[in-house]
Amino acid sequence: MSGRPKLVLASASPRRLALLQQIGIEPDALRPADVDETPAKGETARTLAKRLARTKAELALRQIDREPDLAGAFIVTADTVVALGRRILPKAEMMDEAANCLHLLSGRTHRVYTSVCVVTPSRAIRQKLVQTRVRFKRLGREEMESYLASGEWRGKAGGYAIQGIAGAFVIKLIGSYTAVVGLPLAETAAMLRGDGYPLYLNWLSGPV
């Protein structure tokens, strides 16, 4: 990317990296920002997603400003929160958490909130929140047990990964599929282009 602005993805998520690569962006560096994702008392899912994405952006900015090679780089961060009504579902780490999520989501519509932040070379922070509605089919016992045995749910918001096996559970989606995966591509691309990132130049050279 000689002569082009650098871009840093402040995430350890392989899904977010793959999504950026899908639209022709190969980050110059990965700088995961580790934050406490515990909701504050009374905090809504949309507020939590926005707060975590912005906190990650601020942490990444402080880190990158100590690295001369990345001075002036664009920074992209995001956070995804799954909610059923006002109930925020966890990023499942234990099987009982994942099982509880599946029972709650079975046959019902839930919302996925993904907030993306773009830090510009001038160090302004742009933020966008994307809401997607997802409806699951009614899950049978064998489906739930088999999915839990797969381990795919581990570390996933709401205990599932729509881009994996759990895609078979989704009967309706209104909004952004890529936001549910972890990064809303249309919105992210528009934010980057709006602040001068030459996205289309990457397309002219073919796939990354």
N, CA and C of each residue as an Amber inpcrd file, in Angstrom:
protein
   624
   0.8390000  -1.2150000   0.0000000   0.0000000   0.0000000   0.0000000
   0.8640000   1.2510000   0.0000000   1.9650000   1.1830000  -0.7030000
   2.8700000   2.3150000  -0.7660000   2.1330000   3.5240000  -1.3280000
   2.2510000   4.6630000  -0.6520000   1.5970000   5.8770000  -1.0970000
   0.1570000   5.9820000  -0.6730000  -0.3760000   4.9520000  -0.0480000
  -1.7460000   4.9760000   0.4270000  -1.7510000   5.0720000   1.9470000
  -2.8220000   5.6200000   2.5180000  -2.8770000   5.6800000   3.9820000
  -2.9310000   4.2690000   4.5610000  -2.3300000   4.1170000   5.7140000
  -2.3520000   2.8140000   6.3670000  -3.6680000   2.6290000   7.1190000
  -3.9830000   1.3750000   7.3900000  -5.2090000   1.0530000   8.1080000
  -4.9150000  -0.0300000   9.1340000  -5.4250000   0.1810000  10.3390000
  -5.2430000  -0.7570000  11.4420000  -6.6050000  -1.3040000  11.8530000
  -6.6960000  -2.6010000  11.9690000  -7.9070000  -3.2240000  12.5100000
  -7.6510000  -3.5180000  13.9830000  -8.4090000  -2.8580000  14.8510000
  -8.2170000  -3.0330000  16.2940000  -9.1420000  -4.1390000  16.7860000
  -8.8780000  -5.3510000  16.3280000  -9.7090000  -6.4990000  16.6880000
  -8.9080000  -7.7760000  16.5120000  -9.1880000  -8.7490000  17.3730000
  -8.5780000 -10.0640000  17.2440000  -9.4930000 -11.0220000  16.4930000
 -10.6480000 -10.5310000  16.0410000 -11.6370000 -11.3880000  15.4080000
 -11.2320000 -11.7800000  13.9880000 -11.0650000 -13.0710000  13.7160000
 -10.7700000 -13.4840000  12.3390000 -11.9230000 -13.1960000  11.3970000
 -13.1300000 -13.1060000  11.9310000 -14.2890000 -12.8100000  11.0900000
 -14.2330000 -11.3650000  10.5900000 -13.8740000 -10.4340000  11.4650000
 -13.7910000  -9.0350000  11.0300000 -12.6520000  -8.8430000  10.0300000
 -11.5520000  -9.5390000  10.2480000 -10.4450000  -9.4660000   9.2890000
 -10.8930000  -9.9890000   7.9300000 -11.5770000 -11.1220000   7.9240000
 -12.0330000 -11.7000000   6.6590000 -13.0270000 -10.7900000   5.9490000
 -13.8680000 -10.1050000   6.7120000 -14.8300000  -9.1930000   6.1040000
 -14.1340000  -7.9950000   5.4540000 -13.1370000  -7.4270000   6.1340000
 -12.3810000  -6.3380000   5.5110000 -11.6870000  -6.8260000   4.2330000
 -11.1140000  -8.0010000   4.2960000 -10.4440000  -8.5500000   3.1180000
 -11.4260000  -8.7770000   1.9790000 -12.6620000  -9.0820000   2.3300000
 -13.6980000  -9.3150000   1.3240000 -13.9240000  -8.0810000   0.4540000
 -13.7590000  -6.8760000   1.0310000 -13.9400000  -5.6500000   0.2410000
 -12.5960000  -5.0410000  -0.1600000 -11.5760000  -5.8780000  -0.1850000
 -10.2940000  -5.4590000  -0.7440000  -9.3580000  -4.7340000   0.1920000
  -9.6130000  -4.8240000   1.4920000  -8.7430000  -4.1340000   2.4560000
  -7.9100000  -5.1500000   3.2130000  -6.6050000  -5.0140000   3.0940000
  -5.6750000  -5.8290000   3.8840000  -5.0540000  -4.9040000   4.9250000
  -5.4630000  -5.0270000   6.1930000  -4.9310000  -4.1120000   7.2100000
  -3.4000000  -4.1660000   7.2820000  -2.8080000  -3.0160000   7.5660000
  -1.3540000  -2.9580000   7.7280000  -0.9260000  -3.5160000   9.0760000
  -1.8510000  -3.5440000  10.0220000  -1.5300000  -4.0660000  11.3570000
  -2.8280000  -4.4460000  12.0590000  -2.7070000  -5.3950000  12.9710000
  -3.8080000  -5.7820000  13.8540000  -3.4120000  -5.3710000  15.2650000
  -4.2690000  -4.6120000  15.9070000  -3.9870000  -4.1590000  17.2670000
  -5.2470000  -4.3830000  18.1290000  -5.4730000  -5.6280000  18.5420000
  -6.6650000  -5.9120000  19.3510000  -6.7060000  -5.0530000  20.6090000
  -7.8970000  -4.5370000  20.8990000  -8.0890000  -3.7120000  22.0970000
  -8.9270000  -4.5180000  23.0830000  -8.3410000  -4.8840000  24.1930000
  -9.0030000  -5.7200000  25.1870000  -9.7490000  -4.8330000  26.1790000
 -11.0720000  -4.9610000  26.2230000 -11.8740000  -4.1450000  27.1400000
 -12.8290000  -5.0390000  27.9270000 -13.2240000  -4.5600000  29.0780000
 -14.2190000  -5.2520000  29.8910000 -15.5870000  -5.0570000  29.2270000
 -16.2180000  -6.1570000  28.8210000 -17.4670000  -6.0620000  28.0750000
 -18.7010000  -6.2400000  28.9520000 -18.5280000  -6.1440000  30.2600000
 -19.6610000  -6.2790000  31.1760000 -20.5960000  -5.0820000  31.0300000
 -21.8930000  -5.3200000  30.7920000 -22.8290000  -4.1970000  30.6900000
 -22.9220000  -3.4390000  32.0130000 -23.0640000  -2.1460000  31.9370000
 -23.3180000  -1.3470000  33.1310000 -24.7600000  -1.5770000  33.5730000
 -25.0410000  -1.3050000  34.8320000 -26.3900000  -1.5100000  35.3530000
 -27.3900000  -0.6600000  34.5660000 -28.4140000  -1.3330000  34.0210000
 -29.4390000  -0.6330000  33.2640000 -29.0500000  -0.2670000  31.8460000
 -27.8650000  -0.6430000  31.4040000 -27.3900000  -0.2780000  30.0700000
 -28.1280000  -1.0790000  29.0010000 -28.5440000  -0.4200000  27.9470000
 -29.2290000  -1.1030000  26.8520000 -28.2020000  -1.7280000  25.9060000
 -28.6750000  -2.6480000  25.0700000 -27.7820000  -3.3300000  24.1320000
 -27.1540000  -2.3440000  23.1510000 -27.9510000  -1.4110000  22.6450000
 -27.4070000  -0.4610000  21.6750000 -26.3720000   0.4620000  22.3220000
 -26.6300000   0.8780000  23.5510000 -25.6670000   1.7350000  24.2470000
 -24.3820000   0.9780000  24.5500000 -24.5180000  -0.2850000  24.9330000
 -23.3420000  -1.1070000  25.2090000 -22.4830000  -1.2840000  23.9640000
 -23.1000000  -1.6050000  22.8420000 -22.3400000  -1.7910000  21.6020000
 -21.5860000  -0.5220000  21.2230000 -22.2530000   0.6260000  21.3440000
 -21.6090000   1.8960000  21.0050000 -20.4660000   2.2080000  21.9670000
 -20.6920000   1.9790000  23.2540000 -19.6520000   2.2830000  24.2510000
 -18.4130000   1.4140000  24.0430000 -18.6280000   0.1170000  23.8060000
 -17.4820000  -0.7840000  23.6560000 -16.6880000  -0.4780000  22.3870000
 -17.3750000  -0.2070000  21.3020000 -16.6640000   0.1100000  20.0590000
 -15.8400000   1.3860000  20.2100000 -16.4160000   2.3800000  20.8650000
 -15.6820000   3.6450000  21.0450000 -14.5140000   3.4660000  22.0160000
 -14.7230000   2.6930000  23.0800000 -13.6280000   2.4450000  24.0180000
 -12.4700000   1.7380000  23.3200000 -12.7880000   0.7660000  22.4690000
 -11.7480000   0.0770000  21.7020000 -11.0130000   1.0550000  20.7930000
 -11.7530000   1.9700000  20.1710000 -11.1280000   2.9540000  19.2880000
 -10.1720000   3.8580000  20.0590000 -10.5940000   4.2910000  21.2350000
  -9.7520000   5.1810000  22.0380000  -8.5000000   4.4640000  22.5240000
  -8.6420000   3.2080000  22.9340000  -7.4790000   2.4290000  23.3730000
  -6.5180000   2.1870000  22.2210000  -7.0570000   1.8260000  21.0740000
  -6.2000000   1.5660000  19.9100000  -5.4770000   2.8360000  19.4800000
  -6.1640000   3.9600000  19.5410000  -5.5530000   5.2300000  19.1540000
  -4.3670000   5.5560000  20.0560000  -4.5360000   5.3560000  21.3550000
  -3.4290000   5.6290000  22.2730000  -2.2400000   4.7060000  22.0000000
  -2.5320000   3.4660000  21.6810000  -1.4590000   2.5150000  21.3940000
  -0.7400000   2.8620000  20.1020000  -1.5030000   3.1700000  19.0760000
  -0.9160000   3.4230000  17.7630000  -0.1340000   4.7200000  17.7350000
  -0.5530000   5.6970000  18.5270000   0.1840000   6.9570000  18.5740000
   1.5800000   6.7840000  19.1600000   1.8430000   5.6290000  19.7670000
   3.1940000   5.3360000  20.2600000   4.0190000   4.5600000  19.2380000
   3.4300000   4.3190000  18.0710000   4.1190000   3.5610000  17.0200000
   4.3060000   4.4540000  15.7930000   5.4980000   4.9940000  15.5930000
   5.7320000   5.9240000  14.4820000   5.3610000   5.3490000  13.1160000
   5.5510000   4.0510000  12.9230000   5.2510000   3.4490000  11.6190000
   3.7670000   3.5000000  11.2740000   2.9340000   3.6700000  12.2860000
   1.4920000   3.6840000  12.0580000   0.8760000   5.0670000  12.2540000
   1.7210000   6.0660000  12.3600000   1.2230000   7.4320000  12.5410000
   0.2980000   7.8150000  11.3910000  -0.8510000   8.3580000  11.7350000
  -1.7880000   8.7910000  10.7040000  -2.6160000   7.6900000  10.0720000
  -2.5430000   6.4930000  10.6160000  -3.3090000   5.3810000  10.0470000
  -4.7900000   5.5040000  10.3850000  -5.6230000   5.0140000   9.4880000
  -7.0240000   4.8020000   9.8180000  -7.1070000   3.6560000  10.8200000
  -8.0910000   3.7150000  11.7030000  -8.3220000   2.6320000  12.6620000
  -9.7840000   2.2110000  12.5590000 -10.0120000   0.9180000  12.5150000
 -11.3740000   0.3820000  12.4830000 -11.5900000  -0.4950000  13.7040000
 -12.6680000  -0.2390000  14.4390000 -13.0520000  -1.0970000  15.5650000
 -14.5430000  -1.3740000  15.4530000 -14.9760000  -2.4460000  16.1220000
 -16.4020000  -2.7720000  16.1160000 -16.7280000  -3.6290000  17.3280000
 -17.9950000  -3.6160000  17.6850000 -18.4680000  -4.5190000  18.7310000
 -19.9010000  -4.9250000  18.4140000 -20.2070000  -6.1860000  18.7170000
 -21.5180000  -6.7490000  18.4100000 -22.1840000  -7.2410000  19.6850000
 -23.4390000  -6.8560000  19.8660000 -24.2190000  -7.2500000  21.0310000
 -25.5380000  -7.8550000  20.5540000 -25.8900000  -8.9930000  21.1250000
 -27.1400000  -9.6810000  20.7920000 -28.1210000  -9.4870000  21.9480000
 -29.3620000  -9.1420000  21.6160000 -30.3590000  -8.8960000  22.6610000
 -31.6890000  -9.5260000  22.2910000 -32.3560000 -10.0410000  23.3020000
 -33.7230000 -10.5400000  23.1670000 -34.5870000  -9.6430000  24.0480000
 -35.3700000  -8.7870000  23.4120000 -36.0570000  -7.7560000  24.1700000
 -35.0220000  -6.8360000  24.8060000 -35.1250000  -6.6150000  26.1060000
 -34.1450000  -5.7930000  26.8100000 -33.0220000  -6.6230000  27.4150000
 -33.0770000  -7.9270000  27.2120000 -32.0720000  -8.8200000  27.7900000
 -30.8670000  -8.9490000  26.8790000 -29.6940000  -8.6070000  27.3910000
 -28.4470000  -8.7320000  26.6470000 -27.9190000 -10.1460000  26.8330000
 -27.6850000 -10.8460000  25.7180000 -27.1700000 -12.2040000  25.7850000
 -25.6400000 -12.1760000  25.8130000 -25.0260000 -13.1270000  26.5090000
 -23.5760000 -13.0900000  26.6820000 -22.8220000 -13.5980000  25.4560000
 -21.5230000 -13.3280000  25.4460000 -20.6240000 -14.0260000  24.5290000
 -20.2870000 -15.3490000  25.2250000 -20.9290000 -16.3960000  24.7690000
 -20.8920000 -17.6640000  25.4950000 -19.4830000 -18.2440000  25.5670000
 -19.0530000 -18.5530000  26.7770000 -17.7650000 -19.2140000  26.9970000
 -17.9450000 -20.6100000  27.5950000 -19.0950000 -20.8240000  28.2270000
 -19.4010000 -22.1200000  28.8300000 -20.6050000 -22.7260000  28.1120000
 -20.6520000 -24.0690000  28.0720000 -21.7190000 -24.7190000  27.3270000
 -23.1020000 -24.3950000  27.8800000 -23.2090000 -24.2370000  29.1940000
 -24.5330000 -23.9310000  29.7460000 -24.9980000 -22.5390000  29.3220000
 -24.0470000 -21.5950000  29.1480000 -24.4070000 -20.2680000  28.6380000
 -24.9490000 -20.3810000  27.2160000 -24.2400000 -21.1520000  26.3790000
 -24.6660000 -21.3150000  24.9920000 -26.0190000 -22.0090000  24.9180000
 -26.2170000 -23.0320000  25.7560000 -27.4850000 -23.7500000  25.7630000
 -28.6300000 -22.8260000  26.1480000 -28.4080000 -21.9780000  27.1330000
 -29.4400000 -21.0380000  27.5570000 -29.7730000 -20.0570000  26.4320000
 -28.7600000 -19.5980000  25.7230000 -28.9850000 -18.6920000  24.5970000
 -29.8460000 -19.3630000  23.5290000 -29.5210000 -20.6070000  23.1760000
 -30.2750000 -21.3070000  22.1430000 -31.7310000 -21.4970000  22.5510000
 -31.9590000 -21.8470000  23.7960000 -33.3270000 -22.0100000  24.2870000
 -34.0990000 -20.6930000  24.1930000 -33.4340000 -19.5900000  24.5270000
 -34.0880000 -18.2840000  24.4680000 -34.3840000 -17.8550000  23.0330000
 -33.4630000 -18.1500000  22.1180000 -33.5930000 -17.6800000  20.7380000
 -34.4980000 -18.5700000  19.8910000 -34.6780000 -19.8010000  20.2920000
 -35.4560000 -20.7590000  19.5090000 -36.8610000 -20.2480000  19.2160000
 -37.2010000 -20.1780000  17.9120000 -38.5320000 -19.7850000  17.4920000
 -38.8710000 -18.3210000  17.6890000 -37.8700000 -17.5000000  17.9780000
 -38.1410000 -16.1050000  18.2990000 -37.2620000 -15.1610000  17.4640000
 -37.6540000 -13.8930000  17.4650000 -36.8800000 -12.8530000  16.7800000
 -36.0480000 -12.0870000  17.7950000 -34.7700000 -11.9200000  17.4990000
 -33.8980000 -11.1370000  18.3690000 -33.2260000 -10.0400000  17.5450000
 -32.5500000  -9.1630000  18.2370000 -31.8620000  -8.0630000  17.5710000
 -30.3480000  -8.1530000  17.7870000 -29.6320000  -7.8090000  16.7460000
 -28.1720000  -7.7650000  16.8000000 -27.7410000  -6.3280000  16.5430000
 -27.0160000  -5.7650000  17.4960000 -26.5210000  -4.3970000  17.3800000
 -25.0060000  -4.4440000  17.1550000 -24.5720000  -3.9020000  16.0320000
 -23.1340000  -3.8040000  15.7800000 -22.7690000  -2.3410000  15.5900000
 -21.8480000  -1.8760000  16.4010000 -21.3500000  -0.5050000  16.2910000
 -19.9450000  -0.5480000  15.7050000 -19.7110000   0.2730000  14.7080000
 -18.3870000   0.3640000  14.0980000 -17.8480000   1.7780000  14.2860000
 -16.5750000   1.8680000  14.6130000 -15.8790000   3.1570000  14.7280000
 -14.7500000   3.2220000  13.7160000 -14.6150000   4.3620000  13.1010000
 -13.4770000   4.6340000  12.2290000 -12.7530000   5.8590000  12.7840000
 -11.4830000   5.6820000  13.0970000 -10.6360000   6.8070000  13.5170000
  -9.9150000   7.3120000  12.2720000 -10.0340000   8.5910000  11.9940000
  -9.4640000   9.1740000  10.7850000  -8.0100000   9.5920000  11.0280000
  -7.2680000   9.8750000   9.9520000  -5.8990000  10.3520000  10.1270000
  -5.8130000  11.6340000  10.9660000  -6.8910000  12.4370000  10.9850000
  -6.8990000  13.6540000  11.8040000  -7.3040000  13.3640000  13.2420000
  -7.5560000  12.0710000  13.5120000  -7.8820000  11.5690000  14.8620000
  -9.2990000  11.9050000  15.2990000 -10.1710000  12.1780000  14.3470000
 -11.6060000  12.2430000  14.6400000 -12.1380000  10.8100000  14.7060000
 -13.1480000  10.6020000  15.5360000 -13.7480000   9.2760000  15.6510000
 -15.1660000   9.3350000  15.0930000 -15.3870000   8.5780000  14.0130000
 -16.7210000   8.4550000  13.4250000 -17.3450000   7.1500000  13.9310000
 -18.6580000   7.1700000  14.1690000 -19.3000000   5.9820000  14.7120000
 -20.6570000   5.7580000  14.0630000 -20.9770000   4.4890000  13.8340000
 -22.2580000   4.1180000  13.2400000 -22.7760000   2.8730000  13.9460000
 -24.0610000   2.8700000  14.2680000 -24.7070000   1.7130000  14.8820000
 -25.6640000   1.0870000  13.8680000 -25.5320000  -0.2160000  13.6930000
 -26.3880000  -0.9400000  12.7520000 -27.2010000  -1.9750000  13.5190000
 -28.5160000  -1.9400000  13.3200000 -29.4070000  -2.8920000  13.9860000
 -29.9560000  -3.8820000  12.9690000 -29.9090000  -5.1630000  13.2980000
 -30.4260000  -6.2100000  12.4300000 -31.3660000  -7.1080000  13.2320000
 -32.4800000  -7.4690000  12.6310000 -33.4270000  -8.3760000  13.2730000
 -33.2400000  -9.7740000  12.6830000 -33.1290000 -10.7570000  13.5530000
 -32.8890000 -12.1340000  13.1250000 -33.9270000 -13.0440000  13.7850000
 -34.5530000 -13.8920000  12.9810000 -35.5100000 -14.8490000  13.5310000
 -34.9890000 -16.2770000  13.3660000 -34.9990000 -17.0130000  14.4670000
 -34.6050000 -18.4250000  14.4530000 -35.8380000 -19.3140000  14.2650000
 -35.6460000 -20.4270000  13.6020000 -36.6620000 -21.4690000  13.5810000
 -36.7640000 -22.0700000  14.9800000 -37.7990000 -22.8510000  15.2060000
 -37.8940000 -23.5580000  16.4830000 -36.9080000 -24.7200000  16.4630000
 -36.0120000 -24.7280000  17.4310000 -34.9340000 -25.7160000  17.4480000
 -35.3390000 -26.9660000  18.2170000 -35.0530000 -28.1170000  17.6170000
 -35.3020000 -29.3750000  18.2880000 -34.1480000 -29.7450000  19.2130000
 -34.4100000 -30.6950000  20.0610000 -33.3960000 -31.1120000  21.0350000
 -32.1280000 -31.6160000  20.3560000 -32.2840000 -32.4260000  19.3040000
 -31.1070000 -32.9710000  18.6210000 -30.2850000 -31.8550000  17.9730000
 -30.9740000 -30.8660000  17.3840000 -30.2640000 -29.7330000  16.7750000
 -29.4430000 -28.9890000  17.8280000 -30.0650000 -28.7040000  18.9560000
 -29.3690000 -27.9670000  20.0120000 -28.1690000 -28.7520000  20.5250000
 -28.3770000 -30.0130000  20.8170000 -27.2900000 -30.8240000  21.3730000
 -26.1480000 -30.9640000  20.3800000 -26.4780000 -31.1280000  19.1020000
 -25.4330000 -31.2680000  18.0780000 -24.6650000 -29.9630000  17.9030000
 -25.3920000 -28.8480000  17.9540000 -24.7140000 -27.5610000  17.8110000
 -23.7970000 -27.2930000  19.0050000 -24.2670000 -27.6060000  20.1770000
 -23.4430000 -27.4160000  21.3670000 -22.1880000 -28.2840000  21.2920000
 -22.3420000 -29.4990000  20.7680000 -21.1870000 -30.4070000  20.6500000
 -20.1660000 -29.8890000  19.6360000 -20.6280000 -29.0790000  18.6780000
 -19.7070000 -28.5680000  17.6500000 -18.6880000 -27.5980000  18.2190000
 -19.0620000 -26.9000000  19.3100000 -18.1680000 -25.9050000  19.9010000
 -18.1190000 -24.5910000  19.1460000 -18.8880000 -24.4680000  18.0660000
 -18.8470000 -23.2560000  17.2460000 -19.3080000 -22.0190000  18.0140000
 -20.1120000 -22.2270000  19.0250000 -20.7060000 -21.1330000  19.8040000
 -19.7150000 -20.3990000  20.6840000 -18.5660000 -21.0090000  20.9410000
 -17.6410000 -20.4670000  21.9380000 -17.1500000 -19.0630000  21.5710000
 -17.3600000 -18.1240000  22.4880000 -16.9050000 -16.7560000  22.2780000
 -17.7890000 -15.9330000  21.3670000 -18.9400000 -16.4880000  20.9750000
 -19.8200000 -15.7820000  20.0390000 -20.9550000 -15.0920000  20.7930000
 -21.2450000 -13.8570000  20.4020000 -22.3540000 -13.1220000  21.0070000
 -23.6570000 -13.8650000  20.7540000 -24.4090000 -14.0930000  21.8120000
 -25.6590000 -14.8220000  21.6840000 -25.4860000 -16.3140000  21.5480000
 -24.2410000 -16.8040000  21.6060000 -23.9840000 -18.2350000  21.5550000
 -24.1160000 -18.8630000  20.1830000 -23.9900000 -18.0420000  19.1060000
 -24.0530000 -18.6490000  17.7670000 -23.2530000 -17.8230000  16.7650000
 -22.8970000 -18.4710000  15.6560000 -22.1840000 -17.8120000  14.5620000
 -23.0150000 -17.9830000  13.2930000 -23.6020000 -16.9000000  12.8050000
 -24.5060000 -16.9950000  11.6640000 -23.8030000 -17.4610000  10.4010000
 -22.4810000 -17.1920000  10.3000000 -21.7510000 -17.5730000   9.1060000
 -21.3480000 -19.0420000   9.1230000 -21.6650000 -19.7350000  10.2110000
 -21.3080000 -21.1480000  10.3320000 -22.5370000 -22.0340000  10.3110000
 -22.4880000 -23.0920000  11.1050000 -23.5800000 -24.0630000  11.1590000
 -24.9000000 -23.3970000  11.5150000 -24.8610000 -22.4230000  12.4080000
 -26.0880000 -21.7870000  12.8820000 -26.8330000 -21.0330000  11.7900000
 -26.2060000 -20.8520000  10.6310000 -26.9320000 -20.2740000   9.5050000
 -28.1710000 -21.0940000   9.1620000 -28.1510000 -22.3870000   9.5030000
 -29.2930000 -23.2610000   9.2430000 -30.4610000 -22.9840000  10.1780000
 -30.2400000 -22.1870000  11.2180000 -31.3080000 -21.8640000  12.1660000
 -32.0960000 -20.6190000  11.7580000 -31.5250000 -19.8050000  10.8790000
 -32.0880000 -18.4840000  10.5760000 -33.1350000 -18.5860000   9.4700000
 -34.3660000 -18.1930000   9.7710000 -35.4260000 -18.2370000   8.7660000
 -35.7840000 -16.8460000   8.2450000 -35.3260000 -15.7990000   8.9300000
 -35.5940000 -14.4450000   8.4520000 -34.5540000 -13.4920000   9.0150000
 -34.1240000 -12.5590000   8.1670000 -33.1510000 -11.5470000   8.5920000
 -33.5390000 -10.2260000   7.9450000 -33.6640000  -9.2020000   8.7570000
 -33.9660000  -7.8590000   8.2550000 -32.8360000  -6.9410000   8.7100000
 -32.0420000  -6.4770000   7.7450000 -30.9110000  -5.6180000   8.0850000
 -29.6480000  -6.0880000   7.3970000 -28.5420000  -6.0000000   8.0980000
 -27.2300000  -6.2930000   7.5290000 -26.7090000  -7.6520000   7.9900000
 -26.5490000  -8.5670000   7.0340000 -25.9760000  -9.8770000   7.3580000
 -24.5520000  -9.7280000   7.8810000 -23.7450000  -8.8790000   7.2330000
 -22.3490000  -8.7610000   7.6460000 -22.2200000  -8.1230000   9.0230000
 -23.2110000  -7.3110000   9.4160000 -23.1920000  -6.7640000  10.7740000
 -23.3680000  -7.8730000  11.8000000 -24.1970000  -8.8660000  11.4820000
 -24.3850000  -9.9910000  12.3980000 -23.1040000 -10.8140000  12.4910000
 -22.3920000 -10.9480000  11.3820000 -21.1070000 -11.6460000  11.4040000
 -20.1000000 -10.8790000  12.2570000 -20.1840000  -9.5300000  12.2170000
 -19.2820000  -8.7570000  13.0690000 -18.8450000  -7.3990000  12.5540000
 -19.1270000  -7.1040000  11.2650000 -18.7030000  -5.8080000  10.7180000
 -19.6180000  -5.4400000   9.5500000 -20.4270000  -4.3890000   9.6740000
 -21.3250000  -3.9990000   8.5810000 -20.5350000  -3.3930000   7.4300000
 -20.4270000  -4.1200000   6.3270000 -19.5120000  -3.7110000   5.2670000
 -19.9550000  -2.4480000   4.5380000 -21.2240000  -2.3150000   4.2270000
 -21.6650000  -1.1190000   3.4990000 -21.3740000   0.1400000   4.3050000
 -21.6920000   0.0960000   5.5840000 -21.4820000   1.2610000   6.4410000
 -19.9960000   1.5330000   6.6600000 -19.2190000   0.4780000   6.8750000
 -17.7770000   0.6470000   7.0920000 -17.1090000   1.2310000   5.8590000
 -17.4550000   0.6960000   4.6940000 -16.8840000   1.2070000   3.4460000
 -17.2470000   2.6700000   3.2350000 -18.4970000   3.0300000   3.5090000
 -18.9300000   4.4170000   3.3290000 -18.2030000   5.3570000   4.2850000
 -18.0090000   4.9220000   5.5260000 -17.2960000   5.7550000   6.4950000
 -15.8520000   5.9710000   6.0730000 -15.1950000   4.9090000   5.6380000
 -13.7960000   5.0330000   5.2150000 -13.6710000   5.9510000   3.9930000
 -14.5140000   5.7280000   2.9970000 -14.4530000   6.5510000   1.7920000
 -14.7770000   8.0150000   2.1080000 -15.7260000   8.2180000   3.0140000
 -16.1150000   9.5770000   3.3640000 -14.9970000  10.3740000   3.9910000
 -14.0400000   9.6680000   4.5880000 -12.9020000  10.3600000   5.1990000
 -11.6190000  10.1940000   4.3950000 -11.7570000   9.7940000   3.1410000
 -10.6160000   9.8420000   2.2320000  -9.8420000   8.5590000   2.0390000
 -10.3140000   7.4530000   2.5830000  -9.5930000   6.2000000   2.3410000
  -9.8750000   5.7330000   0.9100000  -8.8170000   5.4770000   0.1200000
  -8.9940000   5.1540000  -1.3140000  -9.3970000   3.6930000  -1.5310000
 -10.5910000   3.3560000  -1.1060000 -11.0510000   1.9740000  -1.1680000
 -11.0140000   1.3940000  -2.5720000 -11.4420000   2.1850000  -3.5430000
 -11.5620000   1.6480000  -4.8990000 -10.2130000   1.3440000  -5.5340000
  -9.1560000   1.9890000  -5.0900000  -7.8330000   1.6820000  -5.6310000
  -7.4700000   0.2230000  -5.3630000  -7.9020000  -0.2890000  -4.2230000
  -7.6290000  -1.6890000  -3.9150000  -8.3670000  -2.6130000  -4.8800000
  -9.5350000  -2.2010000  -5.3230000 -10.3220000  -3.0350000  -6.2350000
  -9.6750000  -3.1120000  -7.6190000  -9.0310000  -2.0270000  -8.0140000
  -8.4350000  -1.9870000  -9.3630000  -7.3020000  -2.9820000  -9.5210000
  -6.6680000  -3.3420000  -8.3990000  -5.5430000  -4.2830000  -8.4810000
  -5.9810000  -5.7330000  -8.3260000  -7.3210000  -5.9500000  -8.2500000
  -7.8190000  -7.3070000  -8.1460000  -7.9070000  -7.7710000  -6.7260000
  -8.2550000  -9.0550000  -6.5160000  -8.4150000  -9.5830000  -5.1660000
  -7.1440000  -9.4810000  -4.3540000  -7.3070000  -9.2380000  -3.0280000
  -6.1490000  -9.1740000  -2.1360000  -5.6870000 -10.5760000  -1.8390000
